[in-house]
């Protein structure tokens, strides 16, 4: 599905992050259009998670700006950014372990954006979100008793509970079985159909290539190429930087499942 009139939801403008004397991100500029799916790829240490941390206010950029729908969020606190319309999952799921799945999602609703009214609060919304991610039968199960795949889906439901317009997904396919990965692909596509804009980090390129409108490739904190998945994954700079001999394996995902 194409972005609505190419409306930009998120923009990073010349973002740099320097820790001590070490540059982590170098002049990163990118735009994510409304209701699009964009994935950031790159090896460990490329700066992918740092970009997420900058967007969500956990890391302050040394220079540059983070713009959400024309609003500068660069110096805002994480809870303010969440309530402005950005939510995220984490590579390592972080549920409240002794709470049930339902209670975890209700916490997201309580924490989320203000001003939705009574219709958007309480159990009906939480049940709906658990159904969306395939966890409604586990509503009364404690989070610590869920499988890794189920905890990742609970992370998504809890992030959705804050009513974001932009959702950041961090390694939702990591450590999952092929069947669970297929469900993750279906979930990502369903979220876009609900009107969300998605920015994804995942090392599993069979997922990112299948669901993404665009890929953004990083290497050593720099944006080296962006474009359609087939273009990015075949770019000489991408192959030379971090795909190497594994490219044929990942290439299968470019045509499997669309």
HELIX and SHEET records of a PDB file:
HELIX    1   1 UNK A    4  UNK A    6  5                                   3    
HELIX    2   2 UNK A   48  UNK A   55  1                                   8    
HELIX    3   3 UNK A   78  UNK A   84  1                                   7    
HELIX    4   4 UNK A  101  UNK A  111  1                                  11    
HELIX    5   5 UNK A  118  UNK A  120  5                                   3    
HELIX    6   6 UNK A  123  UNK A  132  1                                  10    
HELIX    7   7 UNK A  136  UNK A  138  5                                   3    
HELIX    8   8 UNK A  143  UNK A  145  5                                   3    
HELIX    9   9 UNK A  148  UNK A  160  1                                  13    
HELIX   10  10 UNK A  178  UNK A  193  1                                  16    
HELIX   11  11 UNK A  205  UNK A  211  1                                   7    
HELIX   12  12 UNK A  229  UNK A  233  1                                   5    
HELIX   13  13 UNK A  236  UNK A  238  1                                   3    
HELIX   14  14 UNK A  239  UNK A  243  3                                   5    
HELIX   15  15 UNK A  244  UNK A  246  5                                   3    
HELIX   16  16 UNK A  247  UNK A  251  1                                   5    
HELIX   17  17 UNK A  252  UNK A  254  5                                   3    
SHEET    1   A 4 UNK A  22  UNK A  33  0                                        
SHEET    2   A 4 UNK A   8  UNK A  19 -1                                        
SHEET    3   A 4 UNK A  63  UNK A  68 -1                                        
SHEET    4   A 4 UNK A  71  UNK A  72 -1                                        
SHEET    1   B 6 UNK A  86  UNK A  88  0                                        
SHEET    2   B 6 UNK A 166  UNK A 170  1                                        
SHEET    3   B 6 UNK A 197  UNK A 201  1                                        
SHEET    4   B 6 UNK A  37  UNK A  41  1                                        
SHEET    5   B 6 UNK A 214  UNK A 219  1                                        
SHEET    6   B 6 UNK A 222  UNK A 227 -1                                        
END                                                                             
